């Protein structure tokens, strides 16, 4: 099969189209003929040598795909197949690696039926961001109701990233007030077009002051943070009492100086996680929650994939260069 591999750590040009054998299926896995694969920040980090491949995972980049199931390991379609998938089913899947290939192995439990009405490109853009947002914003940070029974508020850092556009749309669709930061006025307005009450240009505005003003000095209940570094102490200032920070990336650095007293006095929580090394069972549980809570929102037209640009597999280097430029709004997808 054809595949895009990382020939050495370095610039986007180290991505080369090559020939690889098809994956050998393990227990519980299916083989997907890939129509499209999402491009994500971890792919870039893997390419430059800053994101080691988990033990047992493919060395090929690519964490999400859409396509058709063409084969299953023995017993793959038995118990533990809540969506009734089979050979011929059109799916999108979260994978540990190997998505940049014509064929990709995926645990059946991490496959979801592609939502009706979505193209392969749109379906391929879903798994990594929706699994990440649901597990961190809703399962870990527990975005829900205040003690007064009102919908809690969410601040999304990096609102025009793939994660950001997903978090904004999903939280808004579920009735929450959402604010989002972005790196320009145009991107701030793009966040508002997706449903955010206020887009905040972090280069010209202080997100602490803006969110405090918008919440009558109460602060926000949950912050989805992809930055870390010196954003963390400022986020603590922006939180309401009992507020939570869900830290999922460290684009601004891995070290920060914090006022630990504020955590104690105001009962604040900082939680961090990475999705890729988690167990199949963990991801399967998220898949079922997405199917029950999010897939109906696609059917109702309340959320939609935001695709910024597509590339062919021969243009993988261009796709990575665009990701690194951070000029995109939404998802970048590669097609076969």
C-alpha positions in Angstrom: 0.0 0.0 0.0 1.0 3.6 -0.4 1.8 5.6 2.8 3.3 8.9 3.9 6.2 8.3 6.3 8.6 10.4 8.3 12.0 9.7 6.8 13.8 11.6 9.5 13.0 14.2 12.1 12.8 17.7 10.6 10.9 20.1 8.3 7.7 19.2 6.4 9.8 18.0 3.5 10.8 14.9 5.4 7.3 13.5 4.7 7.6 11.2 1.7 5.2 9.0 -0.1 6.4 5.4 0.0 5.3 1.7 -0.2 4.5 -0.2 3.0 2.9 -3.6 3.7 -0.8 -3.5 4.8 -1.2 -3.6 8.6 -1.6 -7.0 10.3 -4.8 -7.0 12.3 -4.7 -7.6 16.0 -7.6 -9.0 18.0 -10.6 -6.6 17.9 -9.2 -4.6 15.0 -10.6 -3.8 11.5 -8.9 -2.7 8.4 -10.1 0.6 6.9 -9.6 1.6 3.3 -8.8 5.2 4.0 -10.5 7.9 2.0 -9.3 10.9 4.1 -7.2 11.5 7.1 -7.2 14.5 9.5 -4.0 16.5 10.1 -3.4 17.3 13.7 -0.8 19.1 15.8 0.6 15.8 17.3 1.5 14.7 13.7 3.7 17.8 13.5 5.3 17.2 16.9 5.9 13.5 15.9 7.6 14.7 12.7 10.0 17.0 14.5 10.8 14.4 17.2 8.9 15.8 20.1 6.0 13.2 20.3 7.3 9.7 20.7 5.2 6.9 19.2 3.5 4.8 21.9 4.7 1.2 22.2 3.0 -1.0 19.7 1.6 1.8 17.6 2.4 2.4 13.9 5.3 4.7 13.2 3.3 6.3 10.4 1.6 9.6 11.5 -2.1 10.1 11.4 -4.5 9.8 14.4 -7.9 10.0 12.6 -9.3 8.6 9.4 -12.6 8.1 7.5 -13.3 5.3 5.0 -14.8 1.9 4.6 -14.2 -1.2 6.7 -12.8 -3.9 4.3 -11.8 -6.6 6.7 -12.0 -7.6 10.4 -9.9 -9.7 12.6 -11.4 -13.0 13.8 -14.3 -12.2 16.1 -14.0 -8.4 15.6 -17.7 -8.0 14.8 -19.0 -10.0 17.8 -19.5 -8.6 21.3 -18.4 -5.1 21.8 -19.8 -3.8 18.6 -22.4 -1.3 19.9 -23.0 0.4 16.5 -23.5 -2.8 14.5 -20.5 -2.1 12.2 -19.5 -4.7 9.5 -17.5 -5.0 6.4 -18.7 -2.3 4.0 -19.6 0.1 6.8 -18.6 3.7 6.3 -16.8 4.9 9.4 -14.6 7.5 11.0 -12.0 6.2 13.5 -9.6 7.4 16.2 -6.3 5.5 15.8 -2.9 5.4 17.6 -1.1 6.1 14.3 -1.0 4.9 10.7 -3.6 7.2 9.4 -1.4 8.6 6.6 -1.8 5.4 4.5 -4.2 3.7 2.0 -5.2 1.2 4.6 -5.2 1.7 8.4 -5.8 -0.8 11.3 -8.2 0.5 14.0 -9.8 -1.1 17.0 -13.5 -1.6 16.1 -14.4 0.0 19.5 -12.8 3.2 18.3 -14.8 3.4 15.1 -18.0 5.3 14.7 -20.5 5.3 11.8 -19.8 8.3 9.7 -22.6 10.8 10.3 -25.2 10.8 7.6 -24.8 13.7 5.2 -21.1 14.3 5.9 -18.4 13.7 3.2 -15.4 11.5 3.9 -13.3 14.7 4.3 -15.7 16.0 6.9 -16.0 12.7 8.7 -12.2 12.4 8.9 -12.0 15.7 10.7 -14.1 14.5 13.6 -12.4 11.8 15.8 -9.3 13.5 17.3 -11.0 16.7 18.2 -14.3 15.4 19.4 -12.8 12.6 21.5 -10.4 15.2 23.0 -13.0 17.8 23.7 -15.5 15.4 25.1 -13.1 13.7 27.4 -11.5 16.9 28.7 -14.3 19.5 28.8 -17.1 17.2 29.8 -15.6 14.1 31.5 -12.6 15.7 33.2 -13.6 19.3 33.7 -17.3 18.5 34.1 -18.7 21.4 32.2 -22.3 21.4 33.3 -24.5 23.3 35.8 -23.6 25.8 38.5 -24.9 25.4 42.0 -27.7 27.7 41.1 -28.7 25.4 38.2 -27.5 27.6 35.4 -25.4 26.5 32.5 -21.7 27.0 33.2 -19.4 29.1 31.1 -16.4 28.0 29.0 -13.3 29.8 27.8 -11.5 28.2 24.9 -7.9 29.1 24.3 -7.1 28.9 20.6 -10.6 29.1 19.3 -9.9 28.7 15.6 -7.8 25.5 15.9 -9.4 22.2 15.2 -9.9 21.6 18.9 -11.1 25.1 19.3 -13.9 25.1 16.7 -15.1 21.8 18.0 -15.2 23.0 21.6 -17.0 26.2 20.7 -19.7 24.5 18.6 -20.3 21.6 21.0 -20.5 23.7 24.2 -22.8 26.2 22.4 -25.0 23.5 21.1 -25.4 22.1 24.6 -26.5 25.5 25.9 -23.3 27.0 27.4 -21.9 30.5 27.2 -18.6 30.3 25.4 -15.7 32.8 25.0 -12.7 32.1 22.9 -9.2 33.6 22.3 -7.6 33.9 18.9 -4.6 35.6 17.3 -6.3 38.3 15.2 -9.5 40.3 15.0 -10.6 38.3 12.0 -10.0 35.0 13.9 -11.9 36.4 16.9 -14.9 37.2 14.6 -14.6 33.7 13.2 -15.0 32.3 16.7 -18.2 34.4 17.1 -19.5 33.1 13.8 -19.2 29.6 15.2 -21.3 30.6 18.2 -18.9 32.1 20.8 -20.4 35.0 22.6 -17.1 36.9 22.4 -13.9 36.3 20.5 -10.9 37.8 22.2 -7.8 38.9 20.3 -5.1 37.8 22.8 -2.5 40.0 21.1 -4.5 43.2 21.8 -6.8 42.3 24.7 -6.4 40.8 28.1 -8.6 37.7 28.3 -8.7 37.9 32.1 -10.2 41.4 32.0 -12.6 40.6 29.2 -14.0 37.5 30.7 -14.3 39.1 34.1 -16.3 41.9 32.6 -18.5 39.5 30.6 -19.3 37.5 33.8 -19.9 40.5 36.1 -16.5 39.7 37.8 -17.5 36.1 38.6 -15.1 34.5 36.2 -15.5 31.5 33.9 -16.2 27.9 35.1 -14.0 25.9 32.8 -11.0 26.8 30.6 -9.8 24.5 27.8 -6.1 25.3 27.6 -3.7 24.3 24.8 -1.1 26.9 25.8 0.2 26.3 29.3 3.3 28.3 30.3 2.6 31.8 31.5 -1.1 31.5 30.5 -1.8 29.2 33.5 -1.4 31.9 36.3 -3.6 34.3 34.3 -6.2 31.6 33.8 -6.3 31.0 37.5 -7.2 34.7 37.8 -10.0 34.3 35.2 -11.6 31.3 36.9 -14.8 31.5 39.0 -14.8 29.8 42.5 -14.7 26.0 42.0 -13.4 26.6 38.4 -11.5 24.0 36.4 -8.7 24.2 33.8 -8.4 21.3 31.4 -4.8 21.4 30.1 -4.3 19.5 26.8 -1.1 21.0 25.2 1.9 23.1 26.1 2.3 25.3 23.1 3.4 28.1 25.4 5.8 26.1 27.5 5.8 23.4 30.3 6.7 25.6 33.3 4.7 28.2 35.2 4.8 30.0 38.6 1.4 29.7 40.3 -0.3 31.2 43.3 -1.1 27.9 45.1 -3.1 29.8 47.7 -5.7 30.8 45.1 -6.2 27.1 44.3 -7.0 26.5 48.0 -9.1 29.5 48.7 -11.2 29.2 45.6 -11.3 25.4 45.3 -9.8 25.4 41.8 -8.8 22.4 39.8 -6.1 22.0 37.2 -6.2 18.8 35.2 -4.1 17.6 32.4 -4.3 14.6 30.0 -3.1 13.1 26.7 -5.4 10.9 24.7 -3.2 8.9 22.4 -1.7 6.5 25.0 -5.1 5.7 26.7 -6.6 2.2 26.5 -9.0 1.0 23.9 -11.6 0.5 26.6 -11.2 4.2 27.7 -11.6 5.4 24.1 -14.5 3.0 23.4 -16.4 4.6 26.3 -15.9 8.0 24.8 -17.0 6.7 21.4 -20.3 5.6 22.9 -20.8 9.0 24.6 -20.2 10.8 21.3 -22.6 8.6 19.5 -25.3 9.2 22.1 -24.7 12.9 22.8 -23.0 14.4 19.7 -24.0 12.5 16.6 -27.7 13.6 17.1 -26.4 17.2 16.9 -25.0 16.6 13.5 -28.3 15.1 12.4 -30.1 18.1 13.7 -27.8 20.5 12.0 -26.7 22.1 15.3 -22.9 21.5 14.7 -20.9 21.0 11.5 -17.3 20.2 10.6 -15.2 23.2 9.7 -12.8 22.3 6.9 -10.2 24.9 6.1 -8.3 23.2 3.3 -7.7 19.7 1.9 -4.5 18.3 0.4 -3.7 15.2 -1.6 -1.3 12.7 0.0 1.4 13.9 -2.4 1.0 17.3 -0.7 1.5 16.1 2.9 4.4 18.5 3.3 2.2 21.5 2.3 -0.4 20.3 4.8 2.1 20.3 7.6 3.5 23.7 6.6 0.0 25.1 6.8 -0.6 23.5 10.3 2.7 25.1 11.5 1.7 28.5 10.1 -1.4 28.6 12.4 -3.2 30.7 9.8 -6.0 28.1 9.4 -9.5 28.2 10.9 -10.7 24.7 11.6 -9.4 21.4 10.2 -6.8 20.4 7.6 -7.5 17.1 5.9 -5.5 14.9 3.5 -7.3 12.8 0.8 -6.4 9.7 -1.2 
